[in-house]
Amino acid sequence: MKNKDSNSKYYIHPEGWKFALIFFVLSFLVSLIYIPIAFIGYLLTLFTLWFFRNPKRNTPKNPNAVISSADGKVCLIDQAIPPQEVQLGNNHMLRICVFMNVFNVHINRSPVEGRIDKIIYKEGSFLNASLDKASEKNERSSMVISNTNGIQLVVVQIAGLIARRILGFVTDNQYLDQGERYGLIRFGSRVDIYMPLDATVNCKVGDKVIAGESVLATLN
């Protein structure tokens, strides 16, 4: 049975309201002492709500398409071994990495329709997520998902220099629609997608992509 995306009804993700409330209360207290600084606090409150925006996306329903899991810029396309903790062996897979800055939407979406085989969280460093070694060194959450044709992909949320919290909305054995929201990373980071080597790449390094809409590759 397919899972209903419980986060789809919120234009501002619930995670953002608590941060906005903190900024608002602090700004109000400061306004009793010095209004100009309070004004900056109110701007931060509005920025926080904007940062946690949760827009709807028009996902192309194609079982062979690998949709971007993150808003941002394609920062790397190569062949790499998936994270050791997912235990998929030492064979190389095609890897496409998307870097998110603080101005991007930070809701992450499933690249394919399918069932989650496992989710593994691993502690690590907080290097600049745009660096290649961030895939190995940084804190991360790896999700292995099998699409409707039984092809396994690995989607890795990687914490970055500023990002200090990876949040997941899903669990093992849960069924995801293509483009369905499954997690977020606070304040900028990176998402890597591993797929079979014979997939056809439909993007290039430097391309700006949209989570849930942009087709990164096509499975053969």
N, C-alpha and C positions, 0 to 999 in steps of 0.2 A: 504494500500500500504506500502511495506517495505521501511525503511529508508536506504539511502545509507550512509555508513560510510565515512564522509568527511575527517577524519583524517588518513585514511588508506594509503594515497599516500605519507605521510611524514615519512621518516626514523627517522628524528629528529623532535619531536613535535614542532610546532611553538612557544609554550610557552617558550621553552628553548633558542631560538635565542636572545631574548632581554637581558636575563641574561648573555649569552655568550658575547654579544656585549659590555655590561657594563664592564665585566672583561677584555676584550681585550683592550678597550680604556684606562682604568685605567692602565693596564700593560704597554701599549705603552708610556703613559705619565711618568710613574715611570722609564721606561728604559732610559729616557733622563737624569735621575739623578743617578740611581743605578741599574745596570743590574741584579745582583743576586735576588733582590726582584721582579723585573719584571718577571724573569723566573718562580717564584712561581705563579705569576698572570696568566701567559700563561698556566701553568699546570691546574689552576682552570678553565680557559676557556675551555680547553679540557674536564675536568671532568664534567663541566656543560652540554656540548653537549652530553656526554656519559650518564649522569643522565637522560636526557630527550629523550633517545632513544625510538623508537616506532616500535618495530619489528613486523613482521607478525607472526601469530600463526595458527596452524592447529587445529581448533576446531572440536571435535567429534559431529556431528549433531545428537543428541538424545533428543527427547522431554521430556524424563523422567530423564535425567541427570541434575544435578546441577553443573555447571562448576565454578571453582574458579574465583572470580572477581579480584584477586590481586596476584602478585608474592610475595613470601615470605614463612613464616613458620606458620603452624597451631599452634596457641597458646592457643586455648580454644575450647572445644566441650561441650555444656551443653544444658539445657532447660531454656529458659528465656522469659519474656514478651517483645514484641517488643516495641520500643520507643513510649511513650504516644502520641507524636504529630501525629503519623500516624493513630491513632484512629481505631485500629483493635481489641479493647477490651483487657481484662485482661487474656486471655488464653495463656498458655505457648506454645512456639514453639521451635523446634530444632534450636540451634544456633551454627554456625561454624565460628570461627574468625581467620583471617589471618593477621599476623603482617608483615609489610614491613619495612626493614631498608634502609639506604641511598644508598645501593648498588643494590637494586632491581629495576626492571622496575616499574615505577609508574603510568602507564596507567591502568585504571580500566575497566573491561569488564562485559557485561551482563551475568549472570549465566544461563539464559534460553532465549528462543525465546518468545516474547510476547509484550504486550502493557503496557506502563507506566500509571498506574492509578493516581499517584501523586508523587510529589517531595517536601519535606519539609526541609528547612534549619533551624537549631537551634544554636544560639550562646551558648558558654560555656567556660570551662576551657581548659588548654593545659597540662594535666597530661601525664605521660608516657603512651603511647597507649597500651603497653603490659599489663597494670594493668586491672583487671576486672572492676573496678569502672569507667574506662574511657568510657565505653559504656553509662553510665548515666550522667557523669559530663562534658565530653569534647564537644567541638564544633563539629557539625556533620551535614551531609546531608543524609536524608533517602529517598530512592526510593522504592515505592511499585509497583511491576510489576506482571501482570497476564499472565501466560504462555498460550500456545495454548489449554490446557485442562481446563483453567479457574482457575487454582490453583494459589493463591497469595503467593508471596515471598517478603521479605523486605531486601533490600541491603543498608547497612549503611556505609558511608565513615566517618571515625572518625579522626579528627585532633589530633596531638600528641605533644610531648615535643618540637620538632623542627619544625614540620609541622605547618604552619600558614595560609595555603590557600587551600581550597577545590574548585576545578574547575569542573563544569559540562558542558557537550557538548549537553545535551538533554533537552527536555521539556515534560510537561504533554501530554498524549495521543499519544506520539510518539511510533512507532513500532520499536523494536530492534531485530536484529538477535542474536542468541546464540553466545557469544564470541565477540559481537560488542563493540567497545570502547564507553564508555559513560561519562568518567571523569578521573580526576587525582588528586592526593594529593601531594603537593610539599614537598620533603625532608623527607620522611619516615612517616608512620603512620599505620593505621589498617582498615580493611574492615570486617564487620560482615554480615553474611547472615542468615536470619531467614526463616524457611521452616516448613511444617507440621511435627508433631511428628512421624508420621509413615514412614518417609523417612528412607532409609537404608544408614547408614554412610559408606563411602568408604575410609576414611582417619583416621589418629590418630594424637594426639597432638605430635608435633615435626616434622611432615612430611614437607618437602619442596615442595611447589606447584607452578604451573605456570598458570598465568592468561590466560583464554581462552582455556586451554588444560586439566588441571588436573580435574578429576571428584571427587568432594567432597562428593556427596551423590546421591542416586537414589530415585526419587519420586515413591510411590506406588499408 
